[in-house]
Amino acid sequence: MALLQNVLTHTLWVLGVSGVLATCSYMQWRRTVYGRSWRFVVRTPRFLFPLCLSITLISAGAALSGLFGVQSGAGWGSIAWGGLALLFALQSVFYARAGDRQGWDTPTEGK
């Protein structure tokens, strides 16, 4: 059972890291196709939503790895990572709503 828990928790943060890389790669391609600057791109929900969602997975995976890891026990690290996962999950919801309301390529700065 411990092996399955470790595989699942490590899968979360690995998917999160791959999500960050895929988001940056896709936005680099999109940026060059549409002639946008990185300064513009990093303020759009099209970039921020998947980035925050990926960081949520990384944080959740790190929190669960701390709980189910070799040195198990709910320490401050797991609590901090869990809090970060919650904050990034909420931020993902806000960016998804902003994308639906104002458009996915509309910068969110100042809103």
C-alpha positions in Angstrom: 0.0 0.0 0.0 2.9 2.4 0.8 4.3 1.9 -2.7 1.0 2.8 -4.3 0.7 5.9 -2.1 4.2 7.0 -3.1 3.6 6.5 -6.8 0.3 8.5 -6.6 1.8 11.4 -4.7 4.9 11.6 -6.9 2.7 11.4 -9.9 0.9 14.6 -8.8 4.0 16.7 -8.7 5.5 15.2 -11.8 2.3 16.1 -13.7 2.5 19.5 -12.2 6.0 20.1 -13.4 5.2 18.8 -16.9 2.2 21.1 -16.9 4.4 24.1 -16.1 6.7 23.2 -18.9 3.9 22.5 -21.4 2.2 25.9 -20.5 5.5 27.8 -21.0 6.2 25.9 -24.3 2.7 26.5 -25.7 2.7 30.2 -24.7 6.2 30.6 -26.3 4.7 29.2 -29.6 1.6 31.3 -29.3 3.6 34.4 -28.5 5.7 34.1 -31.6 2.6 33.4 -33.8 0.7 36.4 -32.6 3.6 38.7 -32.1 3.1 39.3 -28.4 5.7 40.1 -25.8 6.2 37.9 -22.7 5.2 40.9 -20.6 1.8 40.8 -22.2 1.4 37.0 -22.2 2.2 36.4 -18.5 -0.8 38.6 -17.6 -3.4 36.7 -19.5 -5.7 34.0 -18.1 -4.6 31.8 -21.0 -1.2 31.6 -19.3 -2.1 32.1 -15.7 -4.9 29.5 -15.3 -2.9 26.4 -16.4 0.2 27.7 -14.6 -1.6 28.0 -11.3 -3.3 24.7 -11.9 0.1 23.0 -12.4 1.5 24.7 -9.3 -1.5 23.4 -7.4 -0.5 19.8 -8.5 3.1 20.4 -7.5 2.1 21.7 -4.1 -0.4 18.9 -3.5 2.1 16.3 -4.5 4.7 17.8 -2.1 2.2 17.9 0.7 1.1 14.3 0.3 4.7 13.2 -0.2 5.5 14.6 3.2 2.6 12.8 4.8 3.1 9.4 3.1 6.9 9.5 2.6 9.6 7.5 4.3 9.6 9.9 7.2 5.9 10.1 7.5 4.2 12.5 9.9 2.2 15.7 9.3 4.9 18.3 9.9 5.0 22.0 9.1 6.2 21.3 5.6 3.1 19.3 4.7 0.9 22.0 6.2 2.7 24.7 4.3 2.6 22.8 1.0 -1.1 22.1 1.6 -1.8 25.7 2.2 0.0 26.7 -1.0 -2.0 24.0 -2.9 -5.2 25.6 -1.6 -4.2 29.1 -2.5 -3.1 28.2 -6.0 -6.3 26.2 -6.5 -8.4 29.3 -5.5 -6.2 31.4 -7.8 -6.9 29.0 -10.7 -10.6 29.4 -10.1 -10.3 33.2 -10.2 -8.3 33.1 -13.5 -10.7 30.7 -15.1 -13.6 33.0 -14.2 -11.7 36.0 -15.5 -11.0 34.1 -18.8 -14.6 33.3 -19.2 -15.9 36.8 -18.4 -13.3 39.0 -20.1 -11.6 36.8 -22.6 -8.6 34.5 -22.3 -6.3 36.9 -24.0 -7.2 40.0 -22.0 -4.6 41.0 -19.5 -5.8 40.7 -15.9 -3.6 43.5 -14.5 -5.5 46.1 -12.5 -8.6 44.0 -12.2 
